[in-house]
Amino acid sequence: MAYRFKLNESFEEGFRRIAFEQRDRVESQLRSPNEHAVAVHETRKALKRLRALLRLVRPTLREHVFGEENAHLREIARILSGARDRHVLLETVIKLEGACGPAAKGAGDTLREILQTANGGNTPNVDAAAIQLALERLAVAEERFSELRLIGRGFEAIGPGLEASYRKGRRTFRGAYAEGTDDNFHEWRKSVQQHWRHMMLLSNAWPDYFAARVSEARGLSQIVGGDHDLALLKAFVRAEPTGRISAAQANTIEKLARQRQKQLRAMAQPMGVRLYAEGAKGLHRRMARYWQSAVARKEQEPEKAPPSKGGEGKAQARAAAFKLSTQTQPEARIDQGQGGAHLPHHEVPVRQSQSSIPRHREEQKMDK
């Protein structure tokens, strides 16, 4: 269940396969008997992967279609967000105490008590009704994804979306440091998160190179993510009713949070300069060449016997069933050969990947 396009499949086939895999992962987590904190956290990560995938193909969809699907996925995440957000605030208080030492201790104790009471302990509680509602919305999401069609041939099925997302990242990076507001940094954070997931999706083109870029962008997203957590903590302190936390304690937390944000933003700036050094069009062209070269090399490899289906079986079976159904509808078929090759949709070869277990572990490690 690796979150990657394959070199021997069309991007539409890969889009559908990955979407089904992530959908299966969400359902598995929500139905898991494990503690809810882990299930909700993993579910929200899978939903972010789905939204990043959707944004990558945005230019090949009608804008209202993208808007509807993105809003539907965002709503599923919102259903599960309350308890998780309180848990993040609790972790943020602990990190702030670690970074600021005794200065945060008194106010931190009070905040921890408030948040632990709201959570019912140190881990978030998720209402069973919320989980059931999320599962129902997820079933609808699968139906909607199965009906999506991509327009574009070869890398151009995703290239414009990659370019647009990266361009937005460069713009929000400049805006964050020009304006300096929490909202500006939050917008940049979202762009950075999308970029490292896009790089993971393309990593079969050049695994070593993309692994380095994913690592750099993911590290940056964690830093600006810490900045966003502190912004949420400041908002929580300001909104907390008087009496539960004193004005002096609230002022102390806000002051320390701003100081820590200043440190994190100083750390993030040179990383952003390096990550966004290239123009958006240049990045688009370079990634297209990497992908097309990798596809050409893949085509020169000798044929291998297909391995067992393993963990990708369910998602690939549904994607294959959809492909067969479209063969009876020529008007709905999309020409989409890889690497610029012009192949009708029903003639694009699909081969099963090798065992998905090692790659699944790698993905977990990178998305931890």
CORVENTA-V545574 format. One line per field, one symbol per residue. ss: DSSP state (2 for helix, 1 for strand, 0 for the rest). psi: psi as a letter, one per 20 degrees, with the letter a starting at -180 (. if undefined). burial: b if it has 24 or more other ideal C-beta (glycine too) atoms within 12 Angstrom, else e. Layout:
ss = ???
psi = ???
burial = ???
This chain:
ss = 00000000002222222222222222222200000222222222222222222222022200222222222222222220222222222222222222222222222222222222222000000002222222222222222222000000022220222222222222222222222002222222222222222222202220222222222222222222222222222222222001001022222222222222222222222222222000022222222222222222222000000000022222222222222222200222000002220000222000000002222222222200
psi = lpmqqqhkqrhgggggggghghghggggghiqirqhggggghghghhhhghhgghhjgijqqhhgggggghghhhghhhjhghghhgggghggghhhhhibhhigghhgggggghhghikaiqqppphhgggghhghhhhhggghiiqpqpqpbhihighhgggghghggghgghgighjrhgghgggghggghghhhhghjiihnggghhghggghggghhghhhghhhghgghgghipqqhhprhggghgggghggghhgghhhhhghhhgghkhqrghggggghgggghghgghhhiqqqqpprqhbiiggghghghhgghhihjnhhiqppmqqkiqnpqhiipppqqrrpigghghgggghj.
burial = bbbbbbbbbbbbbbbbbbbbbbbbbbbbbbeeeeebbebbbbbbbbbbbbbbbbbbbbbbbeeeebeebbebbbebbebbbebbbbbbbbbbbbbbbebbeeebeebbebbbebbbebbeeebbbbeeebbeebbebbeebbebbbebbbbbbbbbbbbbbbbbbbbbbbebbeebeeeeebebbbbbbbbbbbbbbbbbbbbbbbeeebbebbbbbbbbbbbbbbbbbbbbbbebbeebeeeebeeebbebbbebbbebbeebbeebbebbeebbeeebeebbebbbebbbebbeebeeeeeeeeeeeebbeebbebbbebbeebeeeeeebbbbbbbeeebebbebbbbbbeebeebbeebeebbe
